[in-house]
Amino acid sequence: MTFLRTLGILVVSASFALAGAAEISDSPQTDHETNFRSGEAEVSAGGLVLFSPSIATHNRPTVNYSGGFIQYGHMLSDLKESGPLRGNFEVLGELCGSGVFVGDGTYVASVTFWLRYNLVKSGWKWVPYMQLGGGVTLTDVNHDIFGQDFNFNLDFAAGVRYLVSPRCSLNAEFRFQHISNANIAEHNLGINAQGVALSVSWFF
């Protein structure tokens, strides 16, 4: 009888313990590092301003443009567990529309795909990142520069996030963009522009 009573107490205790463990494991994780696990996603919205010419400036006219963009990002890998380069890879798609405020043209619209590396240090709310991108651009900027409306873009950016909450970050980055037609039109002077982008991201 004593054995059965003891066994019953153990079963009941184990049941409560398992129930408590289930509640803990099912509860949402608030640590910002969970945003950077494989399969996690984010959406971002922001604005940018870019100035040209930069780098190779010979014979390139001034074309400055600013606008807004939206991004969808998908985490490709989990965090590396240790070391100064602890982080993960992320792929992003971006739609961007800009207006030309200095130069011969009115708009620059692009679709860009990015590969980003997030540097995530345990316990930090600051998350630096670097990314490379490429895509296609439509613009009516002077055809002496591009030769046609349809062009290609190559991009580089480096920035930093600040996690204002477990599922939201403010982002600031330096961005460089090269636009040209890859010599498929008569004129291909191209644009080299650089500037800044500011955005806000929501993770889910």
ROSELUM-462661 format. One line per field, with one value per residue: y, x, z of N, C-alpha, C, CB in turn; residue in three letters; residue number from 1. Coordinates in steps of 0.02 Angstrom, whole numbers, plus 50000, padded with zeros to 5 digits. Glycine has a CB too. Example, Ala and Ser with C-alpha at 12.3 -4.5 7.8 and 13.67 -1.06 7.14 Angstrom:
BEGIN
n.north: [49716,49888]
n.east: [50660,50642]
n.up: [50390,50354]
ca.north: [49775,49947]
ca.east: [50615,50684]
ca.up: [50390,50357]
c.north: [49835,50002]
c.east: [50660,50645]
c.up: [50390,50394]
cb.north: [49776,49970]
cb.east: [50565,50704]
cb.up: [50452,50286]
r: [ALA,SER]
k: [1,2]
// end
This chain:
BEGIN
n.north: [49939,50061,50071,50084,50205,50291,50276,50331,50465,50501,50487,50585,50698,50696,50718,50850,50914,50887,50954,51084,51100,51090,51207,51303,51273,51297,51430,51596,51645,51778,51826,51917,51849,51741,51787,51767,51636,51491,51493,51593,51753,51921,52083,52240,52419,52573,52721,52804,52898,52939,52988,53041,53081,52948,52868,52807,52945,53012,53104,53077,53133,53229,53140,53131,53045,53000,52901,52770,52604,52429,52275,52097,51975,51819,51703,51606,51520,51451,51533,51548,51472,51528,51644,51791,51820,51778,51739,51745,51694,51780,51799,51921,52007,52154,52296,52451,52623,52777,52956,53071,53207,53291,53311,53244,53175,53080,52968,52820,52653,52496,52318,52215,52084,52026,51962,51939,51956,51938,51999,51936,51962,51883,51939,52071,52214,52282,52249,52226,52221,52158,52165,52103,52139,52123,52162,52221,52375,52509,52663,52834,52915,53021,52961,52968,52928,52797,52739,52668,52627,52509,52428,52361,52330,52334,52309,52363,52358,52414,52405,52436,52366,52410,52334,52377,52315,52143,52098,52196,52311,52456,52519,52570,52612,52619,52636,52579,52596,52533,52566,52508,52460,52343,52344,52318,52413,52561,52670,52672,52734,52740,52743,52780,52777,52835,52830,52846,52738,52719,52621,52520,52364,52217,52065,51895]
n.east: [50042,50094,50193,50116,50054,50163,50209,50100,50107,50229,50196,50096,50172,50268,50184,50140,50263,50300,50197,50225,50349,50309,50234,50335,50417,50327,50302,50322,50482,50582,50708,50814,50897,50832,50773,50862,50872,50877,50755,50676,50595,50584,50510,50540,50537,50581,50682,50792,50935,51036,51190,51276,51410,51519,51672,51730,51730,51747,51688,51558,51397,51308,51190,51070,50966,50818,50712,50594,50587,50541,50569,50588,50649,50735,50796,50938,51022,51068,51135,51311,51401,51507,51648,51723,51657,51528,51370,51242,51178,51074,50944,50874,50739,50706,50606,50617,50585,50626,50644,50721,50813,50916,50984,50966,50824,50684,50645,50701,50688,50695,50725,50797,50903,50972,51114,51146,51251,51230,51300,51297,51309,51307,51187,51195,51106,51137,51164,51273,51289,51328,51309,51283,51218,51112,51021,50884,50851,50742,50742,50723,50830,50946,50981,51105,51185,51143,51082,50964,50804,50798,50901,51040,51082,51212,51255,51317,51314,51332,51288,51197,51091,50973,50896,50747,50644,50601,50553,50572,50670,50775,50860,51013,51112,51256,51260,51310,51286,51291,51240,51207,51197,51257,51320,51226,51165,51190,51250,51336,51377,51342,51301,51376,51333,51317,51263,51147,51036,50888,50787,50650,50623,50521,50509,50460]
n.up: [50000,50043,49947,49828,49857,49862,49730,49663,49706,49647,49511,49496,49531,49430,49320,49343,49333,49199,49136,49174,49111,48979,48968,48979,48867,48765,48774,48706,48643,48696,48676,48572,48486,48433,48320,48219,48180,48073,47945,48002,47973,47903,47877,47800,47793,47720,47684,47566,47510,47375,47301,47156,47039,47100,47154,47009,46923,46803,46668,46706,46737,46864,46955,47067,47181,47274,47379,47423,47497,47507,47591,47596,47701,47726,47838,47811,47881,48043,48192,48203,48332,48410,48426,48346,48227,48240,48180,48050,47887,47771,47650,47543,47463,47370,47333,47257,47238,47168,47155,47044,47099,47067,46911,46742,46721,46789,46869,46959,46968,47047,47062,47177,47233,47382,47473,47636,47782,47950,48097,48250,48413,48569,48684,48644,48581,48470,48302,48182,48000,47835,47657,47490,47329,47183,47031,46930,46844,46805,46721,46674,46656,46570,46409,46354,46453,46489,46376,46363,46441,46517,46632,46730,46903,47025,47193,47354,47531,47700,47867,48022,48145,48273,48404,48455,48516,48555,48432,48335,48243,48219,48079,48001,47862,47754,47579,47419,47245,47082,46920,46759,46583,46545,46423,46322,46250,46147,46215,46371,46493,46628,46807,46962,47123,47293,47464,47601,47692,47785,47892,47958,48037,48052,48135,48109]
ca.north: [50000,50118,50074,50112,50276,50326,50276,50380,50532,50513,50496,50651,50749,50696,50748,50923,50936,50887,51007,51147,51103,51104,51278,51341,51263,51324,51502,51630,51666,51850,51841,51940,51803,51694,51815,51749,51564,51469,51491,51653,51801,51990,52132,52305,52475,52628,52770,52812,52953,52921,53042,53021,53021,52930,52822,52826,53003,53045,53114,53057,53191,53221,53113,53117,53022,52977,52867,52722,52534,52377,52215,52036,51936,51751,51678,51544,51477,51467,51570,51515,51472,51564,51679,51861,51825,51743,51769,51700,51720,51797,51820,51971,52037,52224,52340,52519,52675,52841,53013,53108,53277,53327,53274,53240,53116,53088,52912,52761,52599,52435,52256,52192,52026,52036,51911,51977,51920,51972,51986,51936,51947,51864,51991,52138,52235,52309,52194,52249,52176,52176,52131,52114,52131,52135,52159,52258,52444,52549,52734,52877,52959,53037,52903,52974,52892,52727,52715,52638,52629,52447,52422,52316,52362,52297,52349,52343,52397,52395,52442,52411,52365,52415,52299,52418,52266,52077,52084,52256,52344,52514,52503,52623,52582,52651,52596,52597,52566,52542,52553,52510,52414,52285,52352,52293,52472,52599,52709,52635,52769,52713,52784,52754,52820,52814,52869,52814,52710,52709,52578,52484,52294,52177,51994,51849]
ca.east: [50000,50140,50226,50069,50043,50224,50208,50050,50134,50280,50163,50064,50225,50297,50135,50144,50328,50297,50152,50262,50400,50275,50216,50396,50440,50279,50297,50363,50548,50589,50777,50818,50936,50787,50757,50913,50874,50858,50684,50642,50586,50572,50492,50569,50517,50625,50697,50863,50956,51099,51222,51326,51451,51568,51725,51750,51687,51765,51634,51493,51360,51276,51122,51054,50897,50797,50648,50577,50594,50517,50610,50570,50709,50726,50859,50960,51060,51069,51193,51373,51397,51559,51696,51707,51614,51466,51315,51207,51165,51004,50931,50821,50714,50691,50576,50637,50565,50658,50637,50783,50806,50968,51004,50920,50782,50632,50635,50744,50651,50737,50713,50864,50909,51030,51139,51169,51279,51216,51348,51254,51346,51260,51172,51195,51050,51164,51180,51301,51280,51356,51270,51295,51156,51108,50953,50868,50830,50710,50751,50722,50888,50974,51004,51178,51218,51124,51063,50898,50772,50810,50971,51056,51114,51253,51252,51350,51291,51354,51246,51189,51023,50964,50835,50708,50603,50622,50531,50574,50735,50788,50919,51046,51164,51288,51246,51340,51249,51314,51187,51229,51157,51299,51339,51176,51142,51245,51284,51337,51420,51323,51300,51401,51302,51325,51222,51124,50968,50860,50727,50626,50610,50480,50527,50405]
ca.up: [50000,50045,49882,49780,49873,49840,49657,49641,49717,49596,49446,49497,49530,49363,49275,49351,49308,49126,49115,49181,49058,48916,48966,48967,48799,48718,48782,48655,48664,48686,48660,48502,48445,48399,48254,48171,48169,48005,47934,48025,47919,47922,47826,47815,47752,47734,47632,47551,47467,47343,47265,47107,47032,47152,47132,46941,46911,46740,46618,46732,46763,46929,46959,47136,47185,47340,47376,47474,47478,47552,47587,47631,47715,47751,47868,47778,47926,48114,48214,48222,48405,48447,48385,48331,48168,48254,48144,48004,47820,47757,47582,47543,47401,47382,47283,47273,47190,47185,47110,47032,47118,47031,46852,46686,46729,46840,46914,46960,47001,47044,47099,47197,47278,47425,47518,47695,47839,48013,48151,48309,48475,48622,48732,48614,48542,48408,48256,48118,47944,47770,47607,47419,47293,47111,47006,46869,46856,46753,46733,46615,46657,46505,46372,46341,46509,46489,46310,46364,46507,46554,46653,46785,46960,47072,47254,47416,47588,47767,47914,48090,48173,48345,48424,48502,48551,48531,48363,48294,48243,48178,48039,47964,47821,47696,47520,47354,47190,47013,46871,46689,46541,46527,46352,46274,46213,46117,46268,46435,46540,46693,46868,47026,47174,47362,47510,47662,47695,47852,47888,48017,48021,48096,48129,48122]
c.north: [50063,50127,50106,50186,50317,50331,50327,50451,50549,50526,50566,50706,50755,50729,50824,50950,50939,50942,51075,51155,51119,51177,51320,51335,51293,51401,51536,51652,51739,51870,51859,51892,51753,51721,51792,51674,51548,51465,51552,51704,51872,52030,52200,52357,52534,52675,52776,52875,52935,52978,53014,53083,53010,52878,52842,52883,53034,53044,53093,53118,53176,53195,53093,53097,52996,52945,52819,52651,52489,52315,52156,51995,51868,51726,51610,51496,51497,51506,51524,51524,51515,51602,51750,51870,51787,51777,51719,51735,51729,51818,51867,51990,52107,52257,52411,52567,52742,52894,53049,53181,53320,53285,53270,53175,53126,53030,52859,52708,52534,52378,52226,52132,52032,51970,51948,51930,51964,51951,51993,51914,51935,51921,52061,52152,52268,52250,52223,52198,52203,52137,52151,52100,52143,52128,52198,52326,52473,52622,52772,52929,52964,52976,52910,52939,52817,52699,52685,52641,52567,52439,52371,52355,52312,52340,52318,52387,52369,52437,52411,52415,52382,52385,52340,52375,52198,52064,52145,52288,52407,52503,52565,52592,52631,52606,52624,52560,52584,52522,52559,52460,52354,52284,52320,52351,52512,52638,52671,52669,52747,52764,52745,52801,52791,52858,52827,52789,52701,52668,52551,52414,52262,52104,51951,51778]
c.east: [50043,50174,50181,50057,50103,50227,50158,50074,50186,50249,50132,50116,50256,50250,50137,50209,50328,50252,50186,50314,50368,50256,50277,50418,50393,50274,50342,50430,50557,50660,50783,50856,50892,50766,50804,50923,50853,50782,50646,50639,50577,50546,50518,50540,50561,50634,50771,50874,51027,51124,51274,51350,51495,51615,51749,51705,51698,51706,51565,51457,51331,51205,51110,50980,50881,50728,50637,50583,50559,50559,50575,50634,50694,50794,50877,50994,51051,51132,51253,51381,51448,51604,51675,51661,51548,51407,51281,51197,51089,50998,50871,50802,50691,50658,50590,50614,50592,50642,50704,50772,50862,50989,50948,50882,50731,50627,50691,50707,50689,50707,50781,50858,50976,51049,51173,51201,51268,51268,51311,51295,51296,51251,51170,51130,51072,51187,51206,51287,51314,51317,51292,51230,51163,51037,50945,50839,50797,50719,50747,50778,50918,51004,51076,51217,51205,51108,50994,50869,50788,50885,50978,51088,51153,51261,51295,51323,51321,51315,51244,51115,51027,50897,50798,50659,50623,50604,50533,50643,50733,50856,50946,51104,51193,51277,51282,51302,51280,51257,51216,51188,51197,51315,51290,51143,51203,51285,51280,51386,51406,51325,51333,51376,51315,51283,51202,51053,50949,50797,50708,50607,50566,50495,50465,50426]
c.up: [50000,49978,49829,49793,49849,49764,49631,49650,49664,49528,49442,49493,49461,49313,49280,49323,49232,49100,49119,49127,48991,48911,48951,48894,48748,48722,48731,48683,48648,48670,48587,48458,48409,48331,48199,48164,48098,47999,47958,47968,47947,47862,47849,47768,47770,47676,47623,47510,47441,47300,47216,47070,47094,47123,47062,46918,46842,46691,46643,46760,46832,46921,47031,47141,47255,47333,47433,47449,47530,47539,47622,47640,47744,47776,47838,47826,47998,48131,48224,48297,48441,48398,48368,48271,48177,48219,48099,47937,47810,47683,47583,47471,47416,47321,47304,47218,47213,47133,47104,47051,47092,46972,46801,46688,46783,46890,46906,47000,46993,47083,47114,47243,47315,47460,47575,47746,47901,48064,48217,48370,48531,48671,48704,48577,48476,48364,48190,48063,47882,47718,47536,47382,47218,47087,46942,46888,46794,46770,46668,46616,46587,46469,46347,46396,46503,46420,46306,46434,46549,46568,46709,46841,47002,47134,47310,47472,47653,47816,47982,48108,48247,48362,48476,48541,48524,48459,48317,48300,48200,48143,48004,47925,47771,47636,47459,47299,47123,46967,46801,46649,46517,46452,46303,46237,46190,46168,46334,46483,46611,46750,46924,47080,47244,47407,47570,47654,47768,47846,47955,47996,48075,48083,48144,48104]
cb.north: [50001,50108,50004,50073,50286,50289,50206,50371,50537,50453,50442,50660,50732,50624,50722,50942,50889,50820,51007,51152,51037,51060,51299,51318,51189,51294,51523,51691,51623,51887,51781,52009,51767,51680,51891,51782,51527,51401,51432,51683,51782,52022,52134,52303,52492,52603,52837,52751,53022,52856,53092,52967,53027,52904,52747,52765,53055,53011,53075,53002,53211,53288,53051,53178,52967,53036,52829,52734,52514,52363,52226,51995,51975,51704,51674,51561,51479,51403,51608,51544,51402,51517,51641,51899,51798,51739,51827,51679,51672,51854,51759,52033,51995,52262,52327,52524,52677,52832,53060,53102,53282,53343,53205,53247,53054,53096,52879,52777,52592,52450,52205,52249,51959,52091,51861,52016,51903,51957,52034,51889,52004,51802,51988,52145,52284,52357,52149,52262,52164,52160,52146,52067,52176,52086,52184,52218,52487,52531,52746,52913,52933,53089,52890,53048,52918,52716,52665,52565,52634,52385,52491,52258,52397,52278,52355,52349,52396,52405,52448,52450,52295,52489,52228,52474,52279,52024,52057,52307,52297,52580,52448,52681,52521,52664,52593,52579,52587,52500,52601,52496,52451,52219,52321,52251,52516,52646,52780,52561,52845,52656,52803,52749,52828,52816,52895,52861,52643,52777,52520,52522,52254,52192,51976,51869]
cb.east: [49953,50192,50248,50003,50032,50287,50192,49986,50166,50328,50109,50021,50279,50314,50065,50137,50384,50272,50088,50294,50439,50212,50185,50452,50449,50211,50316,50326,50604,50566,50823,50849,50987,50726,50758,50978,50829,50891,50656,50679,50525,50637,50414,50646,50441,50692,50667,50890,50955,51090,51255,51297,51495,51533,51699,51747,51701,51826,51650,51499,51304,51276,51112,51069,50884,50795,50643,50507,50668,50441,50680,50515,50754,50698,50852,51007,51135,51065,51177,51435,51403,51600,51710,51771,51650,51453,51340,51139,51193,50978,50918,50843,50657,50754,50499,50713,50489,50734,50584,50805,50802,51030,51026,50957,50824,50565,50567,50816,50579,50807,50667,50903,50905,51015,51190,51110,51355,51145,51410,51193,51395,51285,51220,51254,51006,51224,51117,51377,51205,51432,51196,51353,51104,51153,50905,50818,50890,50634,50818,50655,50942,51028,50960,51199,51192,51066,51112,50900,50696,50784,50999,51103,51062,51324,51179,51429,51214,51432,51178,51232,50989,50969,50850,50671,50525,50591,50461,50519,50790,50789,50903,51071,51138,51365,51170,51417,51176,51379,51126,51306,51130,51263,51407,51123,51094,51218,51252,51357,51410,51367,51227,51480,51227,51399,51161,51130,50963,50846,50740,50566,50676,50404,50585,50342]
cb.up: [50061,50100,49859,49783,49948,49866,49630,49681,49787,49591,49434,49560,49582,49340,49291,49425,49332,49100,49158,49248,49054,48909,49032,49013,48785,48730,48853,48628,48631,48746,48677,48499,48488,48441,48258,48190,48219,47989,47965,48087,47875,47949,47815,47810,47762,47756,47649,47514,47505,47301,47314,47057,46971,47217,47132,46892,46963,46708,46556,46785,46714,46968,46909,47182,47134,47391,47311,47498,47472,47540,47618,47592,47762,47696,47945,47722,47907,48157,48278,48182,48430,48491,48323,48319,48107,48331,48103,48034,47766,47804,47535,47582,47371,47401,47277,47283,47183,47192,47135,46957,47194,47078,46871,46619,46743,46807,46902,46991,46972,47069,47059,47231,47238,47477,47483,47727,47830,48038,48147,48299,48493,48658,48787,48566,48581,48423,48242,48124,47930,47766,47616,47392,47321,47073,47058,46824,46876,46745,46768,46610,46708,46513,46313,46336,46577,46534,46287,46339,46499,46514,46676,46761,47003,47041,47277,47411,47592,47776,47886,48141,48162,48370,48451,48465,48541,48574,48364,48316,48219,48220,47988,48012,47785,47709,47507,47352,47192,46998,46880,46683,46482,46547,46341,46310,46257,46064,46274,46424,46534,46711,46887,47026,47162,47384,47475,47722,47655,47888,47839,48051,48015,48087,48176,48082]
r: [MET,THR,PHE,LEU,ARG,THR,LEU,GLY,ILE,LEU,VAL,VAL,SER,ALA,SER,PHE,ALA,LEU,ALA,GLY,ALA,ALA,GLU,ILE,SER,ASP,SER,PRO,GLN,THR,ASP,HIS,GLU,THR,ASN,PHE,ARG,SER,GLY,GLU,ALA,GLU,VAL,SER,ALA,GLY,GLY,LEU,VAL,LEU,PHE,SER,PRO,SER,ILE,ALA,THR,HIS,ASN,ARG,PRO,THR,VAL,ASN,TYR,SER,GLY,GLY,PHE,ILE,GLN,TYR,GLY,HIS,MET,LEU,SER,ASP,LEU,LYS,GLU,SER,GLY,PRO,LEU,ARG,GLY,ASN,PHE,GLU,VAL,LEU,GLY,GLU,LEU,CYS,GLY,SER,GLY,VAL,PHE,VAL,GLY,ASP,GLY,THR,TYR,VAL,ALA,SER,VAL,THR,PHE,TRP,LEU,ARG,TYR,ASN,LEU,VAL,LYS,SER,GLY,TRP,LYS,TRP,VAL,PRO,TYR,MET,GLN,LEU,GLY,GLY,GLY,VAL,THR,LEU,THR,ASP,VAL,ASN,HIS,ASP,ILE,PHE,GLY,GLN,ASP,PHE,ASN,PHE,ASN,LEU,ASP,PHE,ALA,ALA,GLY,VAL,ARG,TYR,LEU,VAL,SER,PRO,ARG,CYS,SER,LEU,ASN,ALA,GLU,PHE,ARG,PHE,GLN,HIS,ILE,SER,ASN,ALA,ASN,ILE,ALA,GLU,HIS,ASN,LEU,GLY,ILE,ASN,ALA,GLN,GLY,VAL,ALA,LEU,SER,VAL,SER,TRP,PHE,PHE]
k: [1,2,3,4,5,6,7,8,9,10,11,12,13,14,15,16,17,18,19,20,21,22,23,24,25,26,27,28,29,30,31,32,33,34,35,36,37,38,39,40,41,42,43,44,45,46,47,48,49,50,51,52,53,54,55,56,57,58,59,60,61,62,63,64,65,66,67,68,69,70,71,72,73,74,75,76,77,78,79,80,81,82,83,84,85,86,87,88,89,90,91,92,93,94,95,96,97,98,99,100,101,102,103,104,105,106,107,108,109,110,111,112,113,114,115,116,117,118,119,120,121,122,123,124,125,126,127,128,129,130,131,132,133,134,135,136,137,138,139,140,141,142,143,144,145,146,147,148,149,150,151,152,153,154,155,156,157,158,159,160,161,162,163,164,165,166,167,168,169,170,171,172,173,174,175,176,177,178,179,180,181,182,183,184,185,186,187,188,189,190,191,192,193,194,195,196,197,198,199,200,201,202,203,204]
// end
